[in-house]
Amino acid sequence: MNYNSTRNNTTVVSASQAIAQGISKEGGLFVPQSLPTYSLDDISVLSKLDYKNKAKKILADFLPDFTEEEISESVEGAYKSEKFGGENPAPISYQKINGKETAILELWHGPTSAFKDMALQILPYLLTKSLKKTQDGKEAVILVATSGDTGKAALEGFKDVNGTKIIVFYPVNGVSPMQKRQMVTQKGSNVSVCAIKGNFDDAQTGVKKIFTDTETVSKLTDNNMLFSSANSINWGRLLPQIVYYFSAYCDMVSDGKIKLGEKINVVVPTGNFGNILASYYAMKMGLPINKFICASNSNNVLTDFIKTGVYNKNRNFFTTISPSMDILVSSNLERLLYDITNGNDVKVAEYMNSLKDNGTYEVDEDIKNRLKDLFYGGSCDDKTTQTTIKKLFRDNKYLCDTHTAVAVNVYEKYVSETNDTTPTVIASTASPYKFAKSVLEAVTADSLPNDEFEMVNYLNEVTGADIPAPLAALKDLQTRFSNTIEVTDMPKFVLDTLGVK
Ligand SMILES: *Cc1c(COP(=O)(O)O)cnc(C)c1O
């Protein structure tokens, strides 16, 4: 199986090239030329395997230029039970929502308490092996701009990985206190973290500039290094996410909640469209899915797109209590458009150019209809997010984070509009303790302590929900990184960190 670019079908690369390169030269994203398909019998066989063996089977079908041993080493290294709190890194908690039992797929049991661990724990294995196959001997320098969760998950994934260095930039006032603490205390001999005076977009633009600056790039080449990226457009991040939708379905069958072959709905709190796209690919591979429910916060550009077929990022940007979904350009949507147009690279390139030049594009009538058949889009503001957390806790004694609450609320709206009774799985993307302040405000009217760790303890007192051990441990860790720099100094910071002149 080879991979195409979404903007040029004549670009054909191997799986390891797609992962090593991250993005295609003309700006397109890499997509598999065809998808492996699984019959119900295959899914039944899959359901007898544990999570790691499910992952090995699915990854092998997408990565023909990896040996069985390489895939096994990657999966075993990534999903160690001590890192994910058990043999199944993606367990389900069944909760009554709208009076109906609903599967909450908890994707946040990894080392950084957010679902990005599901992909970023395995990406370093896939990436270093891909670089070995395609760029023998070069050291990879991973540059990341983060609004919080990605930076920490990438640091934790790449720390002390041979042949890699990782540098993370975050906006000085743009991440939560817990997220900042997670990053500035990061351990590892190959990691570096730096705050920039600017917002997330400034950090992202700064990183993109360094990637494409010929002088910096050639200095790296002279030192046998190359830039690489861990962001969510890399195929190596999307692929591992397909696994947990198969896992969830198999678990629901094993738990007697659905019959093999019965369709389910999937609800995903969405930002860059990676997580929900993974469930779409799972459906294309044969997983029985009825509807994809795409949940957004007040940055509801996707809700409007699904309803109208017009994507328009020319609108206000809101800073919300679900910050990992504060995004106006959902990069992975490009892969969906490519699939829905049956691989029409010219059309996709046209849409993406229009987005770049005018901030907007409108898809054709047939694509609109196809989108509406498959997807439901809904959004939820901060106030409703908190009411949802409160209600779920009051009724079920189940505590969820702000992102998951957006999904729960949009699912409730969907059910009340459609009366659809299809069994449903909701992706839960972060531990409530990562967003302790907003969650506390939702469940108690008490006045809150100021200190982040006091808030965490208080949330534990009020709710009794377990505090993830890695978050609790942060309190006693030393701060290692306290740099704050101007955006214009980012290239110099990178070269200094690498010891390159
Ligand atoms: C990244 C993130 C999301 C959004 O996921 P996408 O794959 O970008 O759509 C949702 N919730 C949390 C907690 C996240 O960290």
The ligand as an SDF file (V2000), in Angstrom:
LIG
                    3D

 15 15  0  0  0  0  0  0  0  0999 V2000
   -6.4620   17.7890   20.6440 C   0  0  0  0  0  0  0  0  0  0  0  0
   -7.6750   17.6550   21.4930 C   0  0  0  0  0  0  0  0  0  0  0  0
   -8.9740   17.6130   20.9290 C   0  0  0  0  0  0  0  0  0  0  0  0
   -9.2150   17.7740   19.4440 C   0  0  0  0  0  0  0  0  0  0  0  0
   -8.8350   16.6410   18.7210 O   0  0  0  0  0  0  0  0  0  0  0  0
   -8.6570   16.7230   17.1230 P   0  0  0  0  0  0  0  0  0  0  0  0
   -8.1280   15.3910   16.7310 O   0  0  0  0  0  0  0  0  0  0  0  0
   -7.6740   17.8260   16.8800 O   0  0  0  0  0  0  0  0  0  0  0  0
   -9.9950   17.0130   16.5440 O   0  0  0  0  0  0  0  0  0  0  0  0
  -10.0430   17.4220   21.7820 C   0  0  0  0  0  0  0  0  0  0  0  0
   -9.8770   17.3160   23.1210 N   0  0  0  0  0  0  0  0  0  0  0  0
   -8.6510   17.3580   23.6950 C   0  0  0  0  0  0  0  0  0  0  0  0
   -8.5450   17.2600   25.1750 C   0  0  0  0  0  0  0  0  0  0  0  0
   -7.5060   17.5210   22.9120 C   0  0  0  0  0  0  0  0  0  0  0  0
   -6.2950   17.5770   23.5020 O   0  0  0  0  0  0  0  0  0  0  0  0
  1  2  1  0
  2  3  1  0
  2 14  2  0
  3  4  1  0
  3 10  2  0
  4  5  1  0
  5  6  1  0
  6  7  2  0
  6  8  1  0
  6  9  1  0
 10 11  1  0
 11 12  2  0
 12 13  1  0
 12 14  1  0
 14 15  1  0
M  END
$$$$
